[in-house]
Amino acid sequence: MTTSPPTSAEIIDLLPDAVVVLDAHRTITAVNDAAEELLARPAKDLLGASADEVLEPRTRDGKLVWADGWPRASLLTRVRRIPEQEIDVMAGSGKTVRVAVTGRYRRDGEGRLEGVVLALRPIERRNTLAASGVEVVSTVSHELRSPLTSVKGYTSLLLNRWDRLDDAQKRSMLEQVQSDADRVTRLITELLDISRLETGRLRLRCQMVDIAALAEVVVEKVRIGYPELEVSVSFPGELPRVYADADKVEQVLTNLLENAAKYADSPDVRVEGVYNEGRKQLTIAVHDVGKGIPPAELPRLFNKFFRGTEGGRPSGSGLGLYIARGLVEAHGGRIAAESRLGEGSTFSFTLPTDAFEKAIGDGDGGS
């Protein structure tokens, strides 16, 4: 099961900062969900309106930001970044909101303004997000460096020595390039997932899902990357379908299986499902055999950027389990880990089996 790449509009909606797009006349042509929340106005009241009139942007001393033209007409370069500054904007509630605003604008060859994209962040969020942002950039930079270096190296070899390489060598290099490209894609997907989770904009596309069948599909896919993996799957015969987002559940189970493949000492892994009719929940567990996880690390496994300290193991981005927790909790379930040193670990998550009835009761059965 796969999802189509997000559109530009969907990506903008995932951003935690308010985004406002203006045309050459400073008319608002697009806003994202965060802008509607920040400005306390629905998109229909913003689109087509003059930003001067709707936002009334003023400097901290009360002067209109655009009174003398902004960006200034003397800046003739084609694309320019707007330096961050603090301004006050008017919200729909009639209250003034102080924001840090930055963005980019474009001018034509004669210096005429063509359009502006503004990003607005409430001042109270700027300092708390700054430290987190540095951590994200540091992690992403580290994780991207290795696959991109590999892609660059192999493509350079292929371009410069194509005639001297045999078919087997070419195929091997191209397979490695594809693997590294997949790794970059996964990291970008993880970042998008974090944005959705932390801004409350994760949208579940729920349907009735046969979890046992989905688990079989996940196992076959993971075996492609880890052919030595020996996985047994055990689910009870009479198992109710679960109202869930199949792609998200697949993502969670894939993460747990791949972790078992990478970190366990034995290729033997067991996936099992347990149905608790009284609690109206299904538990899916992944058991592995290995050294186990130190007790001190267990409480932090699902924290963002946490990576185990065991040497010689692939560290990853430290995002997979954090995202898995968010996806499970978005379904109304819980995720947990248990481990015994010298024996192995079990990662499990629950899904409610009465979610469809609750969705109908809340009027969301058709979503």
C-alpha positions as CSV (number, residue, x, y, z in Angstrom):
1,M,0.0,0.0,0.0
2,T,1.4,3.3,-1.0
3,T,0.4,7.0,-0.7
4,S,0.8,9.5,-3.5
5,P,3.3,12.3,-3.0
6,P,1.8,15.4,-1.3
7,T,0.9,18.3,-3.4
8,S,2.4,21.8,-2.9
9,A,-0.8,23.0,-1.3
10,E,-0.8,20.0,1.1
11,I,2.9,20.6,2.0
12,I,2.2,24.3,2.8
13,D,-0.7,23.2,5.0
14,L,1.7,21.0,7.0
15,L,3.9,23.9,7.9
16,P,3.5,25.1,11.5
17,D,4.0,28.7,10.6
18,A,1.3,30.8,9.0
19,V,1.9,31.3,5.3
20,V,0.3,34.2,3.3
21,V,0.9,34.6,-0.5
22,L,0.3,38.0,-2.1
23,D,0.3,39.1,-5.7
24,A,1.8,42.2,-7.2
25,H,-0.9,44.4,-5.7
26,R,-0.6,42.8,-2.3
27,T,-3.9,41.0,-2.7
28,I,-4.0,37.7,-0.7
29,T,-4.0,34.8,-3.2
30,A,-3.3,31.9,-0.8
31,V,-3.2,31.0,2.9
32,N,-2.5,27.8,4.8
33,D,-4.3,26.3,7.8
34,A,-2.0,27.9,10.3
35,A,-2.7,31.4,8.8
36,E,-6.4,30.9,9.3
37,E,-5.8,29.9,12.9
38,L,-3.3,32.8,13.6
39,L,-5.5,35.4,12.0
40,A,-8.7,34.0,13.3
41,R,-10.3,34.2,9.9
42,P,-11.5,31.6,7.5
43,A,-9.7,31.4,4.1
44,K,-12.8,32.7,2.3
45,D,-12.6,36.0,4.2
46,L,-8.9,36.3,3.4
47,L,-8.6,35.3,-0.2
48,G,-9.0,38.2,-2.6
49,A,-8.7,40.8,0.1
50,S,-6.1,43.5,0.4
51,A,-3.4,42.5,2.9
52,D,-3.0,46.2,3.7
53,E,-6.6,46.4,4.8
54,V,-7.0,42.9,6.4
55,L,-3.7,42.6,8.2
56,E,-2.9,46.3,8.8
57,P,0.7,45.4,9.3
58,R,2.5,47.9,11.6
59,T,6.0,48.1,13.1
60,R,6.4,48.0,16.8
61,D,6.2,51.8,16.9
62,G,2.8,51.8,15.2
63,K,3.9,52.8,11.7
64,L,2.3,51.0,8.7
65,V,4.8,48.5,7.3
66,W,3.8,49.2,3.7
67,A,3.4,53.0,4.0
68,D,6.6,53.6,1.9
69,G,6.4,50.4,-0.2
70,W,7.5,47.0,1.0
71,P,9.6,45.4,-0.3
72,R,11.3,48.6,-1.4
73,A,11.3,49.4,-5.1
74,S,15.0,50.1,-5.1
75,L,15.7,46.4,-4.6
76,L,15.9,45.2,-8.2
77,T,17.1,41.7,-7.9
78,R,14.9,38.9,-9.3
79,V,14.3,37.0,-6.0
80,R,15.0,38.4,-2.6
81,R,14.6,37.2,1.0
82,I,12.8,39.5,3.4
83,P,14.8,39.8,6.6
84,E,12.9,38.7,9.7
85,Q,11.3,41.5,11.7
86,E,8.7,41.9,14.4
87,I,5.4,43.4,13.3
88,D,1.8,43.6,14.6
89,V,-1.0,42.3,12.5
90,M,-4.8,42.5,13.0
91,A,-6.6,39.3,13.7
92,G,-10.3,38.6,13.0
93,S,-11.1,38.9,16.7
94,G,-10.0,42.6,16.6
95,K,-6.9,41.8,18.6
96,T,-3.4,42.7,17.6
97,V,-1.0,39.7,17.2
98,R,2.7,40.3,17.3
99,V,4.6,38.0,14.9
100,A,8.0,37.5,13.5
101,V,7.6,37.8,9.7
102,T,10.0,36.7,7.0
103,G,9.6,35.6,3.4
104,R,10.6,36.0,-0.2
105,Y,9.4,38.3,-2.9
106,R,10.0,38.3,-6.7
107,R,10.5,41.2,-9.0
108,D,10.6,41.3,-12.8
109,G,13.6,42.5,-14.8
110,E,12.4,46.1,-14.5
111,G,12.1,46.0,-10.7
112,R,8.3,45.7,-10.6
113,L,6.9,43.5,-7.8
114,E,5.5,40.2,-9.0
115,G,4.6,38.5,-5.7
116,V,5.4,37.9,-2.1
117,V,5.3,34.8,0.2
118,L,5.2,35.6,3.9
119,A,5.8,33.3,6.9
120,L,4.4,34.6,10.2
121,R,5.3,33.0,13.5
122,P,3.8,34.2,16.9
123,I,6.6,35.7,19.0
124,E,6.0,33.4,21.9
125,R,6.7,30.4,19.7
126,R,9.9,31.7,18.2
127,N,12.3,31.0,21.1
128,T,10.9,27.6,21.9
129,L,11.0,26.4,18.3
130,A,14.5,27.8,17.7
131,A,16.3,25.2,19.8
132,S,14.2,22.4,18.3
133,G,14.9,23.7,14.8
134,V,18.6,23.6,15.4
135,E,18.3,20.0,16.5
136,V,16.3,19.0,13.5
137,V,18.7,20.7,11.1
138,S,21.7,19.0,12.8
139,T,20.0,15.5,12.6
140,V,18.8,15.9,9.1
141,S,22.2,17.2,7.9
142,H,23.9,14.2,9.4
143,E,21.4,11.6,8.1
144,L,21.4,13.1,4.5
145,R,25.2,13.4,4.2
146,S,25.9,9.6,4.0
147,P,23.3,8.6,1.3
148,L,23.9,11.7,-0.8
149,T,27.7,11.2,-0.7
150,S,27.1,7.6,-1.8
151,V,24.8,8.7,-4.7
152,K,27.3,11.3,-5.8
153,G,30.1,8.8,-5.7
154,Y,28.4,6.0,-7.6
155,T,26.9,8.3,-10.3
156,S,30.3,9.9,-10.8
157,L,31.8,6.4,-11.3
158,L,29.1,5.4,-13.8
159,L,29.4,8.6,-15.8
160,N,33.2,8.5,-16.0
161,R,33.8,4.8,-16.3
162,W,30.7,3.5,-18.0
163,D,32.6,1.7,-20.8
164,R,35.0,0.1,-18.4
165,L,32.3,-1.4,-16.1
166,D,30.6,-4.7,-16.8
167,D,26.9,-5.1,-16.4
168,A,27.1,-6.7,-13.0
169,Q,29.1,-3.7,-11.6
170,K,26.6,-1.2,-13.2
171,R,23.7,-3.0,-11.7
172,S,25.2,-3.2,-8.3
173,M,26.0,0.5,-8.3
174,L,22.5,1.4,-9.6
175,E,20.9,-0.7,-6.9
176,Q,22.9,1.1,-4.2
177,V,21.9,4.5,-5.7
178,Q,18.3,3.4,-5.6
179,S,18.7,2.2,-2.0
180,D,20.2,5.5,-0.9
181,A,17.6,7.5,-2.8
182,D,14.9,5.5,-0.9
183,R,16.7,6.4,2.4
184,V,16.5,10.1,1.6
185,T,12.8,9.7,0.6
186,R,12.1,8.0,3.9
187,L,13.8,10.8,5.9
188,I,11.8,13.5,4.1
189,T,8.6,11.5,4.7
190,E,9.5,11.3,8.4
191,L,9.9,15.1,8.5
192,L,6.5,15.6,6.9
193,D,5.0,13.2,9.4
194,I,6.6,15.1,12.3
195,S,5.1,18.3,11.0
196,R,1.7,16.7,10.7
197,L,1.8,15.3,14.2
198,E,3.2,18.3,16.0
199,T,0.8,20.8,14.4
200,G,-2.2,18.6,14.8
201,R,-2.8,18.3,11.1
202,L,-2.5,14.6,10.7
203,R,-5.4,13.4,8.6
204,L,-6.3,9.7,8.9
205,R,-8.0,8.1,5.9
206,C,-9.8,5.3,7.8
207,Q,-11.4,2.2,6.3
208,M,-12.2,-1.3,7.6
209,V,-8.8,-3.0,7.6
210,D,-7.9,-6.7,7.9
211,I,-4.9,-6.4,10.2
212,A,-3.8,-10.0,9.7
213,A,-3.7,-9.7,5.9
214,L,-1.9,-6.3,6.2
215,A,0.7,-7.9,8.5
216,E,1.4,-10.6,5.9
217,V,1.9,-7.8,3.3
218,V,4.3,-5.9,5.5
219,V,6.3,-9.0,6.3
220,E,6.8,-9.8,2.5
221,K,7.9,-6.2,1.9
222,V,10.4,-6.2,4.8
223,R,11.9,-9.5,3.6
224,I,12.9,-7.9,0.4
225,G,15.3,-5.6,2.2
226,Y,16.3,-8.3,4.8
227,P,16.2,-11.6,3.0
228,E,17.7,-13.4,5.9
229,L,14.8,-12.5,8.2
230,E,12.7,-15.4,9.4
231,V,9.3,-14.1,10.5
232,S,6.4,-16.1,11.8
233,V,2.9,-14.5,11.8
234,S,0.2,-15.5,14.2
235,F,-3.3,-14.0,14.5
236,P,-6.5,-15.6,15.9
237,G,-8.9,-17.0,13.3
238,E,-11.9,-14.9,14.4
239,L,-10.5,-11.4,14.2
240,P,-12.7,-8.3,13.7
241,R,-11.6,-5.7,11.1
242,V,-10.3,-2.5,12.5
243,Y,-11.4,1.0,11.4
244,A,-8.0,2.6,10.7
245,D,-5.7,4.2,8.2
246,A,-4.2,1.2,6.5
247,D,-1.1,3.1,5.2
248,K,-0.3,4.5,8.7
249,V,-0.7,1.1,10.4
250,E,1.5,-0.4,7.7
251,Q,4.1,2.3,8.4
252,V,4.1,1.6,12.2
253,L,4.4,-2.2,11.7
254,T,7.1,-1.8,9.1
255,N,9.1,0.4,11.5
256,L,8.9,-2.2,14.2
257,L,9.8,-5.1,11.9
258,E,12.8,-3.2,10.4
259,N,14.0,-2.3,13.9
260,A,13.9,-6.0,14.8
261,A,15.8,-6.9,11.6
262,K,18.5,-4.3,12.3
263,Y,19.0,-4.6,16.0
264,A,18.2,-8.2,17.0
265,D,21.0,-10.8,17.1
266,S,18.8,-13.5,15.6
267,P,16.9,-13.4,12.3
268,D,13.9,-15.1,14.1
269,V,11.1,-12.6,14.6
270,R,7.5,-13.3,15.6
271,V,4.5,-11.1,14.8
272,E,1.3,-11.9,16.7
273,G,-2.1,-10.4,17.2
274,V,-4.2,-10.7,20.3
275,Y,-7.9,-9.6,20.4
276,N,-9.3,-8.5,23.7
277,E,-13.1,-8.4,23.3
278,G,-13.7,-7.0,26.7
279,R,-11.4,-4.0,26.1
280,K,-12.5,-3.8,22.5
281,Q,-8.9,-3.6,21.3
282,L,-6.5,-5.5,19.2
283,T,-2.8,-5.8,20.2
284,I,-0.1,-6.3,17.5
285,A,3.3,-7.3,18.9
286,V,6.7,-7.8,17.3
287,H,9.0,-10.1,19.3
288,D,12.7,-10.5,18.6
289,V,15.6,-12.4,20.1
290,G,18.8,-10.6,21.1
291,K,20.7,-8.8,23.8
292,G,17.7,-6.7,24.7
293,I,17.5,-3.0,25.6
294,P,19.1,-1.5,28.7
295,P,16.4,-0.6,31.3
296,A,17.6,3.0,31.5
297,E,16.8,3.4,27.8
298,L,13.3,1.9,27.7
299,P,11.5,5.1,28.9
300,R,13.1,7.2,26.2
301,L,12.7,4.9,23.2
302,F,9.8,6.8,21.8
303,N,11.3,10.3,22.3
304,K,12.2,12.3,19.3
305,F,15.8,11.9,18.2
306,F,16.6,9.2,20.8
307,R,19.1,6.7,19.6
308,G,20.5,3.7,21.5
309,T,24.0,3.8,22.8
310,E,25.0,0.2,21.8
311,G,28.1,0.5,19.6
312,G,28.3,-0.8,16.1
313,R,24.6,-0.6,15.5
314,P,23.0,1.6,12.9
315,S,21.8,4.7,14.7
316,G,19.1,6.0,12.2
317,S,17.5,9.4,12.6
318,G,15.9,8.7,16.0
319,L,12.5,9.6,14.4
320,G,10.9,6.3,13.5
321,L,9.6,5.2,16.9
322,Y,8.6,8.8,17.8
323,I,6.5,8.9,14.6
324,A,5.1,5.4,15.3
325,R,3.9,6.5,18.7
326,G,2.2,9.6,17.2
327,L,0.5,7.5,14.5
328,V,-0.8,4.9,17.0
329,E,-2.0,7.5,19.4
330,A,-3.8,9.3,16.5
331,H,-5.8,6.1,16.2
332,G,-6.7,6.1,19.9
333,G,-4.2,3.3,20.6
334,R,-1.0,3.0,22.7
335,I,2.5,1.7,21.8
336,A,4.9,0.2,24.3
337,A,8.2,-1.7,24.6
338,E,9.4,-4.5,26.9
339,S,12.8,-6.0,27.0
340,R,14.8,-8.6,28.9
341,L,18.6,-8.4,28.7
342,G,20.0,-11.4,27.0
343,E,16.7,-12.5,25.7
344,G,15.1,-10.0,23.4
345,S,12.5,-7.3,23.1
346,T,8.8,-6.9,22.3
347,F,7.3,-3.8,20.7
348,S,3.5,-3.8,20.7
349,F,0.7,-1.4,19.9
350,T,-3.0,-1.4,20.3
351,L,-5.8,-0.4,18.0
352,P,-9.5,0.0,19.2
353,T,-11.9,-2.3,17.5
354,D,-14.9,0.0,18.2
355,A,-13.5,3.0,16.4
356,F,-16.1,2.7,13.6
357,E,-19.0,2.8,16.0
358,K,-17.5,5.8,17.7
359,A,-16.9,7.6,14.4
360,I,-20.6,7.1,13.4
361,G,-21.6,8.4,16.8
362,D,-19.5,11.5,16.3
363,G,-20.8,12.0,12.8
364,D,-17.5,11.1,11.1
365,G,-18.4,7.7,9.6
366,G,-18.1,9.0,6.1
367,S,-14.6,10.4,6.4
